[in-house]
Amino acid sequence: MKTVKGITWKNWARTCESTPEKILYPSSIEEVSSIVKEASKQKKTIRVVGAGHSFTSLVKTEEWLVSLDSLSGIEQFDEENSMVTVLGGTRLFQLGEALGRAGYAQENLGDINVQSIAGAISTGTHGTGLEFGNLSTQVMELSLVTAYGEILTISEKQNPHYFKACLVSLGGLGIIVKVKLKMIKSLVYEYRSEKVNYSQFEQQLDHYIAANRHFEFYLFPFSDIVQIKTMNISDRKPQSLSFHHFNNLFLENYLFFILSEICRLFPKSSRSISRLSAKAVGSTAIAANSYELFATPRLVKFREIEYCIPLYHFKSALQEIRKCIEAKQHQVHFPIECRTVKADDIWLSPSYQRDSAYIAFHMYKGMPYEEYFQDMESIMKKYEGRPHWGKMHNQSKEELLSLYPKLPEFLTIRNELDPQGIFLNDYMKRLWI
Ligand SMILES: Cc1cc2nc3c(=O)[nH]c(=O)nc-3n(C[C@H](O)[C@H](O)[C@H](O)COP(=O)(O)OP(=O)(O)OC[C@H]3O[C@@H](n4cnc5c(N)ncnc54)[C@H](O)[C@@H]3O)c2cc1C
């Protein structure tokens, strides 16, 4: 098994780093099980890393870090039951391409596709569209290596008492080595992007949410322009995405990087740069296979908080956010990303038992973010906001207990599966212990 020592691990956003004693790359489920048994014998703790795209210290460890990069790929297509089984380290783009070749797709995805499947479901990663739950709701069964080195199959039928706990578990219950997901027949979507005026947009918000399969929008600080993006099933022929990809790379990455650097050097320019970006939003309508449209490259580094609030608070929360940014003159030029997700019954899912609106706040790397995030977090807390587990937040264990009614049961299962705390690091102890 490949093992490396003395390497400093860093997450994508460079908000977290650590030098583990060793990084292990198992290439079989049996190797994962041996690692856990050995860690238990040597009284070592383990954290697992996917693609390192979480913003918090979930993965940080000075002891053993396990990566499933060598345990990836499709294991089985089950066309009869519309399911696919993948190994835990499989990246979402690998899965999308393989499914696409076979005429299938995942029903929903977030805005990037570089995460590992196990990492994505472990934090409740989501896309948008009120017909769809987060990515964990696509999971029908998973295989978990517990702190005893046991390999458990967990689903509604097998070990069902663990199922709803394991679907969003932050790597705190064990190592997810295999996931069986439902899949749908590949669809052609028409993607549309356009800008609308805020007051007109606000009146039509409920309609936009109900009338579109996938709908999201971006609020631009200090501007009355809102960018709306929709994706709906289309009978148009899929077209070449070369121009779309060029546009994404050039406008949303290279040009946005230059504008972001200007804001970092001259923070007072954030207001006019946000307005300029809003004005530059053009109208687009393209058709392509669904999995090719969900994700876009993200080359500009940022920090992020994202909260999930009950859908019925959406409009009031948006009004308050806009007012606060204006009143406090927060120096921010990144647009605020807003999405919707269907309620589910996964214990630690932010959308647990409520149709939800997700609101994400970004700040360019190197720019002060504390005051902006604190103000936005206070607004989100006022509206019963639950934090995205992979993004920055300042919630205490007491607050999390009041937000997640099933957290006590989750913690009981955690103690049962991992009594020695092999899968805990300091950050997770702060959240849960
Ligand atoms: C640019 C960018 C865009 C993003 N877009 C979205 C978005 O559209 N929607 C959204 O909801 N989120 C989004 N995120 C957040 C991201 O999807 C989550 O943080 C996700 O968990 C990252 O997956 P990963 O593979 O990088 O996992 P990591 O960040 O490496 O790990 C996340 C958690 O999963 C655990 N884990 C990883 N592998 C395993 C395993 N095999 N078994 C058990 N536990 C494991 C880790 O221990 C950790 O607790 C975005 C993040 C970035 C940086």
The ligand as a Gaussian input file, in Angstrom:
#p B3LYP/6-31G(d) Opt

LIG

0 1
 C      -15.324000      25.396000      -4.990000
 C      -16.287000      24.628000      -4.137000
 C      -17.595000      24.439000      -4.580000
 C      -18.503000      23.731000      -3.785000
 N      -19.781000      23.583000      -4.232000
 C      -20.694000      22.964000      -3.443000
 C      -22.044000      22.819000      -3.859000
 O      -22.424000      23.189000      -4.973000
 N      -22.925000      22.254000      -2.994000
 C      -22.539000      21.839000      -1.745000
 O      -23.387000      21.372000      -0.981000
 N      -21.256000      21.913000      -1.349000
 C      -20.330000      22.463000      -2.169000
 N      -19.027000      22.523000      -1.762000
 C      -18.641000      21.839000      -0.515000
 C      -18.212000      20.386000      -0.795000
 O      -19.111000      19.728000      -1.652000
 C      -18.167000      19.583000       0.505000
 O      -17.348000      20.212000       1.429000
 C      -17.716000      18.134000       0.273000
 O      -17.776000      17.444000       1.494000
 C      -16.318000      18.032000      -0.281000
 O      -16.084000      16.704000      -0.726000
 P      -14.592000      16.141000      -0.652000
 O      -14.545000      14.866000      -1.408000
 O      -13.634000      17.196000      -0.996000
 O      -14.512000      15.782000       0.906000
 P      -13.485000      16.315000       1.999000
 O      -13.633000      17.785000       2.120000
 O      -12.143000      15.778000       1.732000
 O      -14.103000      15.611000       3.290000
 C      -15.384000      16.006000       3.744000
 C      -15.813000      15.124000       4.900000
 O      -16.058000      13.816000       4.430000
 C      -15.289000      12.875000       5.145000
 N      -14.933000      11.800000       4.236000
 C      -14.274000      11.878000       3.061000
 N      -14.150000      10.646000       2.508000
 C      -14.733000       9.783000       3.372000
 C      -14.926000       8.373000       3.392000
 N      -14.486000       7.612000       2.410000
 N      -15.580000       7.836000       4.438000
 C      -16.041000       8.588000       5.456000
 N      -15.867000       9.928000       5.490000
 C      -15.233000      10.516000       4.467000
 C      -14.083000      13.652000       5.642000
 O      -13.492000      13.026000       6.761000
 C      -14.746000      14.975000       5.982000
 O      -15.352000      14.918000       7.244000
 C      -18.089000      23.199000      -2.527000
 C      -16.762000      23.375000      -2.098000
 C      -15.875000      24.077000      -2.903000
 C      -14.459000      24.267000      -2.426000

